[in-house]
Amino acid sequence: MNQITEIVASGAMSILVILAGIIVHAVKSWLVTKGGTNAVKIVEILAKNAVNAVEQINKETDLKR
């Protein structure tokens, strides 16, 4: 039973990762057409800052998985 659960969970995660990749690609294409490469650079900087903020909070609060 545990193996079936693991297989279903890994399959679901694979599908979600593929969908996330498609969404990211679509948003990036839309940004390039609407705002040019500067818009993409701004969004990449914002995303990088968000990741850094989450990592900092994780270190400060000692959250573990």
C-alpha positions in Angstrom: 0.0 0.0 0.0 2.8 2.4 0.8 4.5 1.7 -2.5 1.2 2.6 -4.4 1.0 5.8 -2.4 4.6 6.7 -3.2 4.1 6.0 -6.9 0.9 8.1 -7.0 2.6 11.0 -5.1 5.7 11.0 -7.4 3.5 10.9 -10.5 1.4 13.8 -9.2 4.6 15.8 -8.4 6.0 15.1 -11.9 2.8 16.4 -13.5 2.8 19.5 -11.2 6.4 20.2 -12.1 5.7 19.9 -15.8 2.6 22.2 -15.5 4.7 24.7 -13.5 7.3 24.7 -16.3 4.7 25.4 -18.9 3.2 28.2 -16.9 6.6 29.8 -16.3 7.4 29.6 -20.0 4.1 31.2 -20.9 4.5 34.0 -18.4 8.1 34.7 -19.6 6.9 34.8 -23.3 4.1 37.1 -22.3 6.5 39.4 -20.4 8.9 39.5 -23.4 6.1 40.5 -25.8 4.6 43.1 -23.4 7.5 44.6 -21.6 10.6 43.4 -23.4 13.7 41.9 -21.9 13.8 44.6 -19.1 10.5 43.2 -17.7 12.0 39.7 -17.6 15.1 41.0 -15.8 13.0 42.8 -13.3 10.9 39.7 -12.6 14.0 37.5 -12.3 15.4 40.0 -9.7 12.1 40.0 -7.8 12.0 36.2 -7.8 15.6 36.0 -6.6 14.9 38.4 -3.8 11.8 36.4 -2.7 13.9 33.2 -2.6 16.5 34.9 -0.5 13.9 36.3 1.9 12.4 32.8 2.4 15.9 31.3 3.0 16.7 34.1 5.5 13.4 33.5 7.4 14.1 29.8 7.3 17.6 30.3 8.9 16.3 32.7 11.5 13.4 30.5 12.6 15.3 27.2 12.3 12.4 25.6 10.3 13.2 22.1 9.2 11.4 19.9 6.7 
